Amino acid sequence: MANSFIPITTIGWNQDVRARMNPFRVIDSADFYISNHRTFACTDCHSPDYEEFPHDGSLRMEPKYTCMDCYEDDENFAEFRFEDIVNDFENSVHAERHGEVFTCWMCHKPHSYRTDARTSESVVNTVAYSNGICLTCHAYMDMYQYLSDDENPIILSSHDWPPKKEGHFAKVRCIECHSSNSLLMASLYNFQSIEQQG
């Protein structure tokens, strides 16, 4: 589906003039069918108007569900602690700086997100997938500037202090240090403090 075409107008001789669909609006079916939401029909989350294809462009503006619209107070998903995650997010720099503009879907694309950390047997794959979400914006100025006029910090130089830096990037998720309730963050900062005193 990623290279789909849609007719934009029909001219004489029964010939369609075709234009490539905007790649940011095309759902990759391969990614979708391995995502957390793979069992959903489009209309489980979207307007019934999504049953018509090509979709009307105005549908992009319809309100979008949040995680809590589906999972709040649902005992079937209690083990995932969505309420705690929302609380952490509301106290994060993303929420503080961007408010309601910054939603779950800014990082966790609903059509492709998967909880790789719970399904992968490879720590390296889990870390790479998780960190890839963060690096989508934090390693690329074009994406970063969709939301911020600030200078994008250069990830590699701002992480010079940990010992064996490359090993950390391969085996530690960004969120292990950059979350509001991280025991690892506290221990790493203690290590950094000891190193600076020595």
N, C-alpha and C positions, 0 to 999 in steps of 0.2 A: 503493500500500500504506500510505502514511502515515496515512490515515484509516480503516484497516480496523477491522472489528468482529469480535468473536468471541462465540459463544453461551456464556453462563455457566451456564445451566440451561434445562431445557425444562419448561414448564408444560402444563396441559391444552390441548386444542384444537389440538395440534401447533404451538404458537406458541413461538418462542424469545425469551427475555429476553436482550437483548444489552447488552454493556458495551464501551466504547471501550478498545482496547488501550493500555497504558502507552506513551506516545510515546517514552520513552527506550529501549524494547525493540523498537520496530518498525524494521525496516530499510527505508530509502528505496531502492526498486529503481532509480530514476533515478541516484542517487548511486553505488549499487553498480556499475552497468553502465558507469561511466566511471572506476572506481577501479582501482588496481593489481591487485586480487584478483578482477576481474570474470570471469576464466575458471574460477574455482574453484566446485565444488559445495559446498553447505553442509557436507556430510559429509566434505569434504577436511580441514576444521579441527574440525568438531564431531562429537559422538556420532551414530551411526546413528539414534538416537531423534529427531533433528531432522527426519527425513523425515516424521514425523507432525505434523499441524497441526490445531488450535493446539498449540504445544509445551508440554510439561509444565513448570511453573514451576521445578521443582527443577533443570532443566538449566542454569539460570543459574549454578549453583554448580560446574559441572564445571571442571577445570583448563583454563587457556587457553594456547595456544602463544605462545612469544615469537618474535621475528624470528630469533634464532639457532637455534631448533629446526628451522627450514627452511633457513637460508642459511649456517650456519657451515661453513667449509671447502669451500663449493661453488664450484668454479672458474667456473661459468657466471655467478656474481654477484660475482666478485672486484673488478670495476671499481667497485662501489658501496661497497667498503671497510667492510662491516658490522662487522668486528672492531674497526676504529678508532672507529667510531661508538659501539659498546658501551663501549669504553675511555673515550671522552670522557664518555659518559653516567654511567659509574660514578664519575667524578671530578667530576660536576656537583653543584650545590646540591640538585637534585631527589633524586638518589640519596642524598646525604649526610644530608638531613633526613628522608626518608621511606622509605629502604631498599627492601625488596622490594615494598612497597605501591605504589610508583610504577613502573609498567611502560611499555613503548613505547606501549601502547594508551591511556595516559592522555592523550596528545597526538595520536597517529596512529591514528585510529579505523579498525579493520581493514576495516570494510565500506564506507568512503568515502575512505580515504586514497589520494592519488595524488601521484606525484612531479612536481608541476607545474613545478618548477624545471628539469626535464629535458625537458619537452614543450611548454611555453608559449613562444611567440615574443615575448611581451610582458613586459618587465621589471616593469612596474607590476602586471600581473596576478600574476606569480610572487611578487612581494614582498607583495602584498595577501593572497594565499592563505597564504603561509608565516607572515606576521605574525598572520593571523587565528587560527592554531593557538595561538600564545602568548597572544593577547588574549582567547581564550575564558575563560581563568582570570584573567589579570592585569589585565583591564579590568573584570571583573565580580566584585563581592564575594561573591555567592551561590556561584559556582563555586569561587572561591579558598578559601572557608571549608570546602569539602568535605575539604580536606587540611590546612588550617592555621588555628590560632587567632590567628596574627599579624595585625597590621593590614596590609591590602593597600596597598602603596605606590601613590600616584597617579601613573600612568605619565607624564602630560604634565608635571607639575611636577618629577618626578625626572629628566627629560630636558631640562631647560632649557639646559644648557651647550653642546650642539652648535650651530654656526652654521647658520642656515637649517633649523631643527628640522623644519618640515613637509616639506621636501624629503627629509630623512633618512627620515622615516616612510614616504614614498611610494616611495623608491628603494633603501632598505637594509633587508635582513631583520634581525630581532632577533638571530638567531643569528650574524650577522657580527661582532657585538660580544660577545654573551653565549654564548661557547663556550670550551672550555678551550684551544683551539689556534687563535687568531684573529689573523692578521697585521693585519687592519683594526683590531681592538680595540687592539693595541699602538700603531698609528699615531694613532688617535683620542685615546688617553690622552696620547700625546706632545703632540698639538695642544692638548689641554685644559691640560696643564701649562704650555706656552708661553704660552697665553692668560692663565692665572692669574698668571704672573710679570710680564706686560707691563703 
